[in-house]
Amino acid sequence: MRASSTWERGLLRRSSGRASRTAFATLAVLTVTSVHAQDSARVQPVVPETVIAAGDFALGHRLVGQQLTACLQTAARQSDCLDLLHAMGNLSIRVDRADEAEAHARRALAIGVAASGPRSIDAARAQRALAEALSAQSRFQAAYDAARAAAGLYRSILGPDDPAVVDARAGEAEAAWELGLIDAASLSYKEAVGAAQRNMQRATPAQWAAQQQDFARLYNDYATFLREIGYPQAGENFAREATRIWRDTLGPEHPGTGVGFSTYGLILNDLRRFDEAVVYLRESLRIRLASRQSVTAILTGYNNLAVALDDGGDRAGAGAVLRAASELMASQSHGDHLLAATIRANFARYLLSEGRGRAALVEAASQLEAARAIRLRLRPPGHPEIASASGQLASAYARLGRISEAENLYREAVAGSRGVLGATHAQSIRARINFAHFHLDRGRADAALTLYRDSRRDIFARLASPDYTASYRDEIGLYRDAFAGQVEAAWQLAQR
């Protein structure tokens, strides 16, 4: 006998609130010449204001594609078409054509190097675009290399505080986090945020007007990063400010505002303010659907809403949303395989809920196997998402009676989480508690007790950290109350 575990109920979360820097800024690129454009003769994208206001990326992609074709056929120099190439790369990501975006970025790099040299703004800009395109294809090591190259070039040319350098450093941070390089990502984000704040303190009203959406995007992505590494309370103010800027400057129906609602909603959810979270996440999904965003964006909206519904106790609502997402995935192609893995794992969680038969267990295991295979293929060895996926599959295998396989996966989950995230991270604690429950169910009281006691120690260590606000201490306190008092009782029961 053991107490019911709430540790196995939470849904996966993967980069769900991030706003892709180049992709999010796409429609702004259509009307604003780059601050650092090196040649005033370059052809600028032209798209009707109605298309920009609606965030209609598919139509924008078609219109700018026509302009790019004409430019490459008629321009005296190919470098005159660089701004069109970059706009097309951004738009290609928005309509789930990441391979096309990569081709545009590589062509822009070749043209930029030929026109301006390998250590030029043109080369830096193309490397930045290439990093975005590679990341959209889940080629994270190559994306990190390109992002680092872009940030280094921009900094050497423009100095540390230029807006383009801030943007490039943020891109480097995101690429580092995709590889699980937490310290490198944290350092890059902190440097980018510090430089952006220095810029804003001395900006004129005109400069602030030109840069505030980039500022909001940086705050949004930093908030998402803080949330993903276990510090949602530290990201709350950043997310709130990003949402305010986007809503005030873009309007309540714009896709960018929807991104802000998504990030803020997920942070509220992590802070256990479930009702508020669901309001923001429903609104984000509505905006994504109404503005005809890509399949990837809509799937992200479904996933995020399901997270909040599930964490708030509405299992049926979460299941309905995830089923709709699964049906959309089956009917339409999209390029974000890691998002597909997240939705598969979340749907498996729903199938594993209490009262379901063996057929549901088998289907859940199949979904979790596919999700873990995707992460093993696309994530570097040791990434925390692989450890999490192993623990989830272990739970399904244990319930199906595949005990040896389950035990091996639980060990992977414990070692992987602790090795990358540290002993006091919530994922690490959860992995050990789940493994302890597994041992207890097998009658291995001593092994369970060791894991329970380690978990209790690290829960209290996390509570004692000065980095946590009162609201977050309340959340960790729930873990303490649920498990710390059960350790000896569970051990005594197992001895009978």
Helices and strands as residue ranges (DSSP letters): H 21-24, H 26-29, H 49-54, H 57-74, G 78-81, H 82-94, H 98-116, H 121-136, H 140-158, H 163-178, H 182-202, H 205-228, H 232-250, H 255-270, H 274-290, H 295-311, H 315-331, H 337-351, H 358-378, H 384-400, H 403-421, H 426-441, H 445-464, H 470-483, G 484-486, H 487-495
